[in-house]
């Protein structure tokens, strides 16, 4: 039985509920069907995130093979770009709107660096793509909202103490990069941390701080937190990362209140607002699910209660989306509101992935 949002926000739920099929299945079905489009590599990457290395496009090929064979590019000119993905196809279909999204997806899906893919010009390994990512890497990505995917990808193939030289001839010390990334996360969350400390019920979202990041900075949090899976990093960062977890949990109540207010005040934007709710609740569960799986995080009772609230809020959001016809009318939405379509597909994949992380 669904609980009213007001009760959820008051934290009256105390145990993580089993994920009902009414929540998980519509999300998984949307991700599987729309994410299997061989002409949309961005969607394929999201399907791959949910379903893993064996996920296939509608044409029967492995999604990872389609991404590389059809969309990886090579520039052999002196000083050229090497291996790369364009941000968009000529018709505007997203390929890699965020730098390193595709390489990060392949790395986190568990493909070994030795894995060979057939590119348009011949075989290429994932390791070669990672090497090009290192060549193109600039340390200032640690301070950029667009740095999350490169940081996450490299954070999964490098170990503490690692260094490499980029194409500009700079020696990149990855420990220092990730220390700067944590400082960037702290700075971006300054207003939220102040609101949490003051006991404010919410901090308005006004495109400030962490809200300048794609997906509310949750991919950036994932990249930073994942690096702390190394004991030496965890020890060095100490309570600083714990505080960022607390801020993220504070955001759940803050943002849920604002979504409910917006839905009441602007019903004409109901579908778009529900899509944004799906984005936050799904990414919230995915982020803390990854933190638990990768870092061995054991939530306190209060933190576990927040995870439970996120489950219930996501369940209510999926029900509302269904009532609004989002799943039934997805092809019409694709034609009439392409950005909303992309949001619904991508965030359905992340939300289903988040639910899987808490099974």
KEMAR-661501 format. One line per 2 residues: their letters; for each residue x, y, z of N, C-alpha, C. Coordinates in steps of 0.05 Angstrom, whole numbers, plus 5000, padded with zeros to 4 digits. Example, Ala and Ser with C-alpha at 12.3 -4.5 7.8 and 13.67 -1.06 7.14 Angstrom:
AS) 5264:4886:5156:5246:4910:5156:5264:4934:5156 | 5257:4955:5142:5273:4979:5143:5258:5001:5157
//
This chain:
XX) 5017:4976:5000:5000:5000:5000:5018:5025:5000 | 5012:5044:4983:5027:5069:4982:5021:5087:5005
XX) 5042:5099:5016:5038:5118:5038:5037:5146:5028 | 5021:5164:5040:5021:5192:5032:5048:5204:5034
XX) 5054:5223:5015:5080:5235:5015:5086:5249:5041 | 5066:5260:5055:5070:5274:5080:5081:5255:5101
XX) 5071:5231:5102:5082:5211:5121:5110:5203:5114 | 5115:5200:5088:5142:5192:5079:5162:5213:5087
XX) 5155:5239:5083:5173:5260:5090:5179:5262:5120 | 5160:5253:5136:5163:5254:5165:5180:5230:5175
XX) 5186:5212:5156:5204:5190:5163:5191:5169:5180 | 5165:5162:5175:5152:5143:5192:5155:5114:5182
XX) 5169:5111:5160:5175:5084:5150:5202:5076:5160 | 5205:5051:5170:5230:5044:5184:5244:5020:5172
XX) 5232:5006:5153:5245:4983:5142:5245:4985:5111 | 5267:4976:5098:5268:4977:5070:5247:4958:5058
XX) 5228:4968:5042:5208:4951:5032:5218:4934:5009 | 5206:4911:5004:5211:4896:4980:5202:4913:4957
XX) 5218:4912:4935:5211:4927:4912:5188:4914:4897 | 5165:4927:4895:5142:4915:4883:5146:4915:4852
XX) 5133:4896:4840:5134:4894:4811:5122:4918:4797 | 5103:4931:4811:5090:4955:4800:5110:4978:4798
XX) 5131:4977:4814:5152:4998:4812:5174:4990:4793 | 5185:4967:4797:5209:4959:4781:5203:4952:4752
XX) 5181:4938:4747:5177:4927:4720:5171:4949:4699 | 5155:4969:4705:5152:4990:4684:5178:5004:4677
XX) 5195:5008:4697:5220:5021:4693:5239:5003:4676 | 5240:4978:4684:5257:4959:4670:5247:4955:4641
XX) 5221:4953:4638:5210:4949:4611:5216:4973:4593 | 5214:4997:4604:5220:5021:4588:5249:5022:4580
XX) 5266:5015:4599:5295:5015:4594:5303:4994:4573 | 5291:4970:4576:5298:4949:4558:5289:4954:4529
XX) 5266:4966:4526:5255:4970:4499:5267:4995:4486 | 5266:5017:4500:5276:5042:4488:5306:5043:4489
XX) 5318:5030:4508:5347:5030:4511:5361:5011:4491 | 5345:4996:4475:5357:4977:4456:5358:4988:4428
XX) 5354:5013:4425:5354:5026:4398:5383:5027:4387 | 5389:5013:4366:5417:5013:4356:5425:5039:4344
XX) 5406:5057:4339:5412:5083:4328:5416:5105:4350 | 5414:5097:4375:5416:5115:4397:5437:5105:4417
XX) 5462:5111:4413:5483:5100:4431:5481:5109:4460 | 5470:5133:4464:5466:5142:4491:5446:5124:4506
XX) 5424:5117:4492:5404:5099:4503:5416:5071:4508 | 5432:5062:4489:5445:5036:4492:5462:5035:4517
XX) 5477:5057:4522:5494:5058:4546:5477:5056:4571 | 5453:5068:4571:5436:5066:4595:5425:5038:4598
XX) 5417:5025:4576:5409:4998:4578:5431:4980:4587 | 5455:4985:4578:5478:4969:4587:5484:4973:4617
XX) 5480:4997:4627:5483:5002:4655:5464:4985:4672 | 5439:4983:4663:5420:4967:4678:5424:4937:4674
XX) 5427:4928:4649:5426:4900:4643:5453:4886:4642 | 5475:4901:4642:5501:4889:4642:5512:4882:4615
XX) 5535:4869:4614:5550:4865:4589:5535:4849:4568 | 5516:4833:4577:5501:4817:4557:5478:4831:4544
XX) 5473:4856:4550:5450:4871:4539:5454:4874:4508 | 5432:4869:4494:5434:4869:4464:5415:4891:4453
XX) 5423:4902:4431:5406:4920:4416:5385:4905:4401 | 5366:4919:4391:5343:4906:4377:5353:4890:4352
XX) 5375:4897:4341:5385:4883:4317:5400:4858:4325 | 5401:4851:4350:5414:4826:4359:5443:4829:4368
XX) 5456:4851:4361:5484:4855:4369:5486:4863:4398 | 5508:4856:4410:5513:4866:4437:5513:4897:4437
XX) 5501:4909:4456:5499:4938:4457:5527:4951:4457 | 5546:4939:4471:5573:4950:4472:5586:4949:4445
XX) 5581:4928:4430:5592:4925:4403:5581:4947:4384 | 5555:4952:4387:5542:4973:4370:5555:5000:4377
XX) 5558:5006:4402:5569:5032:4411:5596:5037:4398 | 5613:5016:4399:5640:5020:4389:5641:5018:4358
XX) 5628:4998:4347:5631:4994:4318:5618:5017:4302 | 5595:5027:4312:5580:5046:4296:5586:5075:4304
XX) 5598:5080:4327:5600:5108:4337:5627:5117:4346 | 5646:5098:4350:5673:5107:4357:5687:5119:4333
XX) 5701:5141:4337:5715:5154:4315:5745:5154:4321 | 5760:5159:4299:5790:5160:4302:5801:5182:4285
XX) 5818:5198:4297:5832:5220:4283:5861:5214:4284 | 5873:5208:4261:5901:5200:4259:5919:5224:4253
XX) 5908:5248:4250:5925:5271:4244:5942:5278:4268 | 5966:5289:4262:5984:5297:4283:5970:5317:4301
XX) 5971:5311:4326:5957:5329:4346:5927:5326:4345 | 5917:5305:4332:5888:5301:4329:5877:5290:4355
XX) 5851:5282:4353:5836:5274:4377:5840:5244:4384 | 5853:5229:4367:5856:5200:4372:5829:5186:4371
XX) 5822:5170:4391:5797:5156:4392:5777:5174:4407 | 5753:5176:4397:5734:5194:4410:5705:5187:4401
XX) 5686:5196:4416:5658:5196:4408:5649:5224:4405 | 5634:5230:4384:5621:5256:4381:5600:5260:4403
XX) 5595:5284:4411:5574:5289:4431:5546:5280:4420 | 5541:5287:4394:5515:5281:4382:5520:5272:4353
XX) 5501:5257:4342:5501:5251:4314:5492:5276:4298 | 5495:5277:4272:5486:5300:4257:5456:5306:4260
XX) 5439:5286:4266:5411:5291:4270:5404:5298:4299 | 5424:5301:4316:5419:5309:4343:5416:5286:4363
XX) 5419:5261:4355:5417:5239:4373:5441:5239:4392 | 5437:5237:4418:5460:5238:4436:5478:5213:4434
XX) 5504:5218:4432:5523:5196:4433:5538:5197:4459 | 5552:5220:4464:5566:5223:4489:5564:5253:4497
XX) 5540:5261:4506:5536:5289:4513:5553:5297:4537 | 5561:5278:4553:5580:5283:4576:5606:5269:4570
XX) 5628:5283:4571:5654:5271:4564:5660:5245:4579 | 5668:5224:4565:5676:5198:4576:5652:5181:4585
XX) 5628:5189:4578:5605:5173:4587:5606:5144:4576 | 5614:5141:4551:5614:5114:4539:5636:5097:4550
XX) 5660:5108:4553:5682:5092:4564:5676:5085:4593 | 5665:5104:4608:5658:5098:4636:5637:5076:4637
XX) 5618:5076:4619:5597:5055:4618:5610:5028:4613 | 5628:5026:4594:5641:5001:4587:5658:4991:4610
XX) 5672:5009:4623:5689:5001:4646:5672:4991:4669 | 5652:5006:4676:5635:4998:4699:5618:4973:4693
XX) 5613:4968:4667:5599:4943:4661:5616:4919:4665 | 5642:4923:4670:5659:4900:4676:5675:4889:4653
XX) 5675:4902:4630:5692:4892:4608:5721:4896:4616 | 5738:4875:4611:5767:4879:4617:5779:4897:4597
XX) 5801:4910:4605:5815:4928:4587:5825:4914:4562 | 5829:4888:4564:5839:4873:4541:5817:4866:4521
XX) 5792:4872:4528:5769:4865:4510:5771:4879:4484 | 5771:4864:4462:5772:4875:4435:5744:4880:4424
XX) 5740:4903:4412:5716:4910:4398:5723:4914:4369 | 5704:4911:4351:5709:4916:4323:5699:4944:4316
XX) 5718:4962:4313:5712:4989:4304:5709:4990:4274 | 5702:5012:4263:5698:5015:4234:5723:5009:4219
XX) 5746:5014:4230:5772:5010:4217:5787:4985:4225 | 5777:4971:4245:5790:4947:4255:5787:4943:4285
XX) 5800:4923:4296:5797:4918:4325:5810:4940:4342 | 5796:4945:4365:5806:4965:4384:5799:4954:4412
XX) 5817:4957:4431:5812:4948:4458:5801:4970:4475 | 5787:4961:4496:5778:4981:4516:5802:4995:4528
XX) 5824:4981:4532:5848:4993:4543:5858:5016:4525 | 5855:5014:4499:5864:5035:4481:5846:5060:4485
XX) 5820:5055:4489:5801:5077:4494:5808:5091:4521 | 5815:5075:4541:5823:5087:4566:5849:5103:4563
XX) 5867:5093:4548:5892:5108:4543:5887:5135:4530 | 5868:5135:4511:5861:5161:4499:5847:5179:4519
XX) 5831:5168:4537:5819:5184:4558:5840:5197:4575 | 5861:5182:4582:5883:5194:4597:5897:5215:4581
XX) 5901:5211:4556:5914:5231:4539:5899:5257:4539 | 5872:5255:4537:5856:5279:4536:5849:5291:4563
XX) 5856:5277:4584:5848:5286:4611:5862:5311:4619 | 5847:5329:4632:5858:5353:4643:5850:5354:4673
XX) 5870:5360:4690:5864:5360:4719:5840:5378:4727 | 5835:5399:4712:5813:5417:4719:5786:5403:4717
XX) 5784:5379:4705:5759:5365:4705:5750:5358:4734 | 5768:5358:4753:5761:5353:4781:5744:5375:4792
XX) 5744:5398:4778:5727:5421:4787:5704:5426:4769 | 5699:5409:4749:5679:5413:4729:5655:5395:4733
XX) 5630:5406:4730:5607:5390:4731:5607:5368:4710 | 5622:5371:4688:5624:5352:4667:5646:5331:4671
XX) 5660:5333:4694:5682:5315:4699:5675:5288:4711 | 5649:5284:4719:5642:5261:4734:5648:5235:4720
XX) 5643:5233:4694:5645:5208:4680:5674:5200:4676 | 5691:5219:4669:5720:5214:4666:5732:5206:4693
XX) 5724:5219:4714:5735:5213:4741:5726:5185:4749 | 5701:5177:4743:5691:5151:4750:5706:5129:4734
XX) 5709:5134:4708:5722:5114:4691:5751:5109:4700 | 5766:5131:4703:5794:5128:4711:5797:5118:4740
XX) 5778:5126:4757:5779:5116:4784:5775:5086:4787 | 5764:5074:4766:5761:5044:4766:5784:5029:4753
XX) 5802:5043:4740:5824:5029:4727:5851:5037:4740 | 5851:5058:4757:5875:5067:4770:5873:5060:4800
XX) 5896:5060:4813:5898:5055:4842:5911:5079:4855 | 5908:5082:4881:5921:5104:4895:5951:5104:4889
XX) 5962:5128:4885:5990:5132:4878:5995:5132:4848 | 5974:5127:4831:5978:5126:4802:5983:5154:4791
XX) 6001:5154:4771:6006:5179:4755:6006:5171:4726 | 6001:5191:4709:6003:5187:4680:6008:5215:4668
XX) 6018:5214:4643:6022:5239:4628:6000:5243:4608 | 5989:5266:4607:5968:5272:4587:5980:5283:4562
XX) 5962:5289:4543:5972:5298:4517:5984:5326:4518 | 5980:5341:4539:5992:5367:4542:6020:5365:4555
XX) 6028:5341:4561:6054:5337:4574:6054:5340:4604 | 6030:5343:4616:6028:5346:4645:6029:5318:4658
XX) 6041:5317:4681:6040:5293:4698:6016:5295:4716 | 5997:5277:4712:5972:5277:4727:5975:5259:4751
XX) 5973:5269:4775:5974:5253:4799:5945:5249:4808 | 5936:5224:4804:5907:5220:4807:5897:5223:4835
XX) 5914:5218:4855:5905:5223:4883:5898:5252:4886 | 5915:5270:4875:5910:5299:4878:5885:5307:4863
XX) 5880:5295:4840:5856:5300:4825:5831:5293:4841 | 5831:5270:4854:5808:5261:4869:5805:5277:4895
XX) 5827:5285:4907:5825:5303:4930:5811:5329:4922 | 5818:5339:4899:5806:5364:4889:5777:5359:4883
XX) 5770:5336:4873:5742:5329:4867:5725:5329:4892 | 5736:5318:4914:5722:5318:4939:5718:5347:4949
XX) 5738:5364:4946:5736:5392:4954:5715:5406:4937 | 5713:5399:4911:5693:5410:4893:5665:5402:4902
XX) 5662:5377:4910:5636:5367:4920:5628:5382:4945 | 5647:5386:4963:5641:5400:4988:5633:5429:4982
XX) 5647:5442:4964:5641:5470:4957:5613:5472:4944 | 5607:5453:4926:5581:5453:4913:5558:5449:4932
XX) 5563:5435:4954:5542:5429:4973:5542:5448:4997 | 5555:5471:4995:5558:5489:5018:5530:5498:5028
XX) 5513:5507:5010:5487:5517:5019:5470:5495:5031 | 5472:5471:5020:5456:5449:5031:5467:5441:5058
XX) 5494:5441:5061:5505:5434:5087:5497:5454:5108 | 5496:5480:5100:5487:5500:5119:5458:5496:5127
XX) 5441:5490:5108:5413:5485:5113:5409:5461:5131 | 5425:5440:5126:5423:5417:5143:5431:5423:5172
XX) 5453:5438:5175:5463:5445:5202:5443:5463:5216 | 5430:5480:5202:5410:5499:5214:5383:5485:5219
XX) 5380:5461:5209:5354:5447:5213:5332:5458:5195 | 5339:5470:5172:5319:5480:5154:5305:5457:5140
XX) 5279:5459:5136:5264:5437:5123:5273:5433:5094 | 5282:5455:5081:5291:5452:5053:5309:5475:5046
XX) 5325:5471:5025:5341:5491:5013:5332:5493:4984 | 5321:5516:4976:5310:5518:4949:5330:5512:4927
XX) 5321:5498:4906:5337:5492:4883:5335:5516:4864 | 5358:5530:4861:5358:5554:4844:5382:5554:4825
XX) 5388:5530:4815:5410:5527:4796:5436:5537:4808 | 5440:5532:4834:5464:5540:4848:5479:5515:4857
XX) 5505:5518:4862:5521:5497:4873:5518:5470:4859 | 5511:5450:4874:5509:5423:4862:5487:5422:4841
XX) 5469:5441:4841:5447:5440:4821:5456:5451:4794 | 5481:5459:4791:5492:5466:4765:5503:5441:4751
XX) 5504:5419:4766:5515:5394:4755:5493:5378:4741 | 5499:5363:4719:5479:5345:4708:5469:5325:4729
XX) 5444:5319:4728:5431:5300:4746:5436:5307:4775 | 5436:5333:4781:5439:5342:4808:5465:5334:4822
XX) 5486:5329:4806:5512:5323:4817:5515:5295:4828 | 5495:5278:4823:5496:5251:4835:5517:5233:4821
XX) 5522:5238:4795:5543:5223:4782:5571:5233:4793 | 5573:5258:4799:5598:5268:4811:5602:5255:4838
XX) 5581:5254:4854:5583:5241:4880:5591:5212:4877 | 5580:5198:4857:5587:5170:4853:5616:5166:4847
XX) 5627:5184:4830:5655:5182:4823:5673:5187:4847 | 5667:5207:4863:5683:5214:4887:5681:5191:4907
XX) 5657:5183:4914:5653:5162:4934:5666:5136:4926 | 5665:5129:4901:5677:5104:4892:5707:5103:4897
XX) 5720:5126:4894:5749:5127:4899:5756:5120:4928 | 5737:5126:4945:5741:5121:4974:5738:5091:4981
XX) 5734:5074:4961:5733:5045:4967:5761:5035:4974 | 5781:5051:4967:5809:5044:4974:5813:5052:5004
XX) 5822:5034:5021:5824:5040:5049:5842:5064:5055 | 5863:5068:5040:5881:5091:5045:5866:5117:5040
XX) 5850:5117:5019:5835:5141:5012:5814:5146:5034 | 5800:5125:5041:5779:5128:5062:5791:5139:5088
XX) 5814:5130:5095:5827:5139:5120:5835:5168:5117 | 5846:5176:5094:5854:5203:5090:5831:5223:5090
XX) 5809:5215:5079:5786:5233:5077:5769:5233:5103 | 5769:5211:5117:5756:5211:5143:5727:5220:5142
XX) 5720:5239:5160:5693:5247:5163:5683:5265:5141 | 5701:5274:5124:5692:5292:5102:5672:5279:5084
XX) 5678:5254:5077:5659:5240:5059:5634:5232:5074 | 5636:5225:5100:5612:5220:5116:5593:5243:5116
XX) 5605:5267:5117:5588:5291:5117:5573:5294:5091 | 5587:5287:5069:5574:5289:5043:5551:5269:5040
XX) 5554:5246:5052:5532:5226:5053:5508:5238:5068 | 5514:5251:5091:5493:5263:5106:5479:5285:5090
XX) 5494:5301:5075:5482:5322:5059:5464:5310:5038 | 5473:5288:5025:5456:5275:5005:5430:5265:5017
XX) 5431:5254:5041:5407:5244:5054:5389:5268:5062 | 5401:5290:5070:5385:5314:5076:5370:5324:5051
XX) 5383:5321:5028:5371:5330:5003:5345:5315:4997 | 5343:5290:5006:5319:5274:5000:5294:5289:5011
XX) 5294:5297:5036:5271:5311:5047:5268:5338:5034 | 5290:5352:5030:5289:5379:5019:5277:5379:4991
XX) 5286:5361:4974:5276:5361:4947:5248:5349:4944 | 5242:5329:4961:5215:5317:4960:5194:5338:4966
XX) 5199:5355:4986:5180:5377:4992:5176:5395:4969 | 5198:5402:4955:5196:5420:4933:5182:5408:4909
XX) 5186:5382:4904:5171:5369:4882:5141:5369:4888 | 5134:5363:4913:5106:5362:4920:5093:5390:4917
XX) 5107:5410:4926:5097:5437:4923:5093:5445:4894 | 5113:5439:4878:5112:5445:4849:5089:5431:4835
XX) 5085:5406:4843:5063:5390:4830:5036:5403:4837 | 5033:5413:4862:5008:5426:4870:5005:5453:4857
XX) 5027:5468:4853:5025:5495:4843:5024:5496:4813 | 5035:5476:4799:5038:5478:4770:5029:5451:4757
XX) 5004:5443:4760:4996:5417:4750:4999:5415:4719 | 5001:5437:4705:5004:5436:4676:5032:5425:4669
XX) 5051:5425:4688:5077:5414:4683:5081:5387:4697 | 5059:5373:4702:5060:5349:4718:5079:5328:4707
XX) 5078:5323:4682:5095:5301:4671:5125:5309:4673 | 5131:5334:4667:5159:5342:4669:5169:5341:4698
XX) 5152:5349:4717:5159:5349:4745:5162:5320:4755 | 5145:5303:4747:5147:5275:4754:5172:5262:4743
XX) 5180:5271:4719:5205:5261:4707:5229:5270:4724 | 5228:5294:4734:5250:5304:4751:5250:5289:4778
XX) 5227:5282:4788:5226:5266:4812:5238:5239:4808 | 5231:5227:4785:5243:5201:4778:5273:5202:4777
XX) 5283:5224:4765:5312:5228:4763:5325:5228:4790 | 5314:5244:4808:5327:5247:4834:5325:5221:4851
XX) 5301:5211:4854:5297:5187:4871:5313:5163:4860 | 5312:5160:4834:5327:5137:4822:5357:5140:4825
XX) 5367:5164:4819:5396:5168:4823:5404:5167:4852 | 5387:5176:4870:5392:5174:4899:5397:5145:4907
XX) 5378:5127:4899:5381:5099:4906:5405:5086:4892 | 5410:5094:4868:5433:5083:4853:5459:5092:4867
XX) 5460:5117:4875:5485:5128:4887:5491:5115:4913 | 5472:5113:4931:5477:5100:4957:5480:5070:4954
XX) 5466:5059:4934:5470:5030:4928:5498:5024:4920 | 5509:5040:4902:5537:5037:4894:5556:5041:4918
XX) 5550:5060:4934:5567:5066:4957:5568:5042:4976 | 5545:5029:4979:5544:5005:4996:5559:4982:4983
XX) 5555:4978:4958:5567:4955:4944:5597:4958:4941 | 5606:4982:4934:5634:4986:4928:5651:4992:4953
XX) 5639:5006:4972:5654:5015:4996:5648:4999:5021 | 5628:4981:5020:5621:4967:5044:5606:4984:5064
XX) 5594:5006:5055:5579:5024:5073:5556:5009:5086 | 5554:5013:5112:5532:5001:5127:5516:5024:5139
XX) 5492:5030:5128:5477:5053:5137:5467:5050:5166 | 5467:5073:5180:5456:5074:5206:5425:5071:5204
XX) 5411:5067:5226:5382:5065:5225:5370:5090:5212 | 5380:5114:5218:5369:5138:5206:5374:5139:5176
XX) 5398:5130:5168:5404:5129:5140:5388:5108:5125 | 5384:5085:5138:5367:5065:5126:5339:5074:5123
XX) 5329:5090:5142:5303:5101:5140:5300:5119:5115 | 5322:5134:5109:5321:5152:5085:5320:5135:5060
XX) 5335:5113:5059:5334:5095:5036:5305:5084:5032 | 5292:5077:5055:5265:5068:5054:5246:5090:5042
XX) 5250:5115:5051:5233:5137:5041:5237:5140:5011 | 5262:5137:5002:5268:5140:4974:5254:5118:4958
XX) 5254:5093:4968:5239:5072:4955:5209:5079:4952 | 5198:5088:4974:5169:5094:4974:5162:5118:4956
XX) 5180:5138:4956:5175:5162:4939:5178:5154:4910 | 5197:5137:4904:5200:5128:4877:5176:5112:4868
XX) 5166:5095:4886:5142:5079:4880:5118:5098:4874 | 5115:5118:4890:5093:5137:4885:5097:5152:4858
XX) 5122:5158:4852:5127:5172:4827:5121:5155:4803 | 5129:5130:4804:5123:5111:4782:5093:5108:4778
XX) 5078:5106:4800:5049:5104:4798:5037:5128:4785 | 5047:5152:4793:5037:5177:4781:5044:5179:4752
XX) 5068:5170:4744:5076:5171:4716:5058:5152:4700 | 5052:5129:4711:5034:5110:4697:5006:5123:4693
XX) 4996:5135:4714:4970:5148:4713:4970:5170:4692 | 4993:5184:4689:4995:5206:4669:5000:5196:4641
XX) 5002:5170:4637:5006:5158:4611:5034:5158:4601 | 5054:5163:4618:5082:5165:4609:5092:5139:4596
XX) 5085:5117:4607:5095:5091:4596:5079:5083:4571 | 5053:5088:4573:5035:5081:4550:5041:5098:4526
XX) 5047:5123:4530:5049:5142:4507:5078:5149:4501 | 5097:5132:4508:5125:5139:4505:5133:5145:4476
XX) 5121:5131:4457:5128:5137:4429:5118:5164:4420 | 5095:5172:4430:5085:5199:4424:5102:5220:4437
XX) 5110:5215:4462:5127:5234:4476:5154:5237:4460 | 5164:5215:4449:5189:5216:4434:5187:5235:4410
XX) 5163:5235:4398:5159:5252:4375:5154:5281:4382 | 5139:5285:4403:5130:5312:4410:5148:5327:4430
XX) 5160:5311:4448:5177:5323:4469:5202:5307:4472 | 5221:5309:4453:5244:5292:4452:5262:5293:4477
XX) 5264:5317:4490:5281:5318:4514:5268:5304:4537 | 5242:5307:4540:5227:5292:4561:5230:5262:4556
XX) 5228:5254:4531:5231:5226:4525:5258:5215:4534 | 5280:5230:4528:5306:5221:4536:5308:5220:4566
XX) 5297:5240:4580:5298:5240:4609:5284:5216:4620 | 5260:5210:4610:5245:5187:4620:5260:5161:4616
XX) 5272:5157:4592:5286:5132:4586:5311:5130:4603 | 5328:5150:4603:5353:5148:4618:5348:5145:4648
XX) 5329:5160:4658:5324:5159:4687:5309:5134:4695 | 5293:5122:4678:5282:5096:4683:5304:5075:4687
XX) 5324:5077:4670:5347:5058:4672:5362:5062:4698 | 5367:5087:4705:5382:5092:4730:5365:5084:4755
XX) 5339:5089:4753:5322:5082:4776:5320:5052:4779 | 5316:5037:4757:5315:5008:4759:5342:4997:4769
XX) 5364:5009:4760:5391:5001:4770:5393:5007:4800 | 5382:5029:4809:5383:5036:4837:5367:5016:4853
XX) 5343:5008:4843:5327:4988:4857:5342:4961:4859 | 5355:4954:4837:5370:4929:4837:5392:4929:4858
XX) 5404:4953:4863:5426:4955:4882:5417:4950:4910 | 5390:4952:4916:5380:4949:4943:5363:4923:4946
X) 5365:4905:4927:5350:4880:4930:5361:4865:4954
//
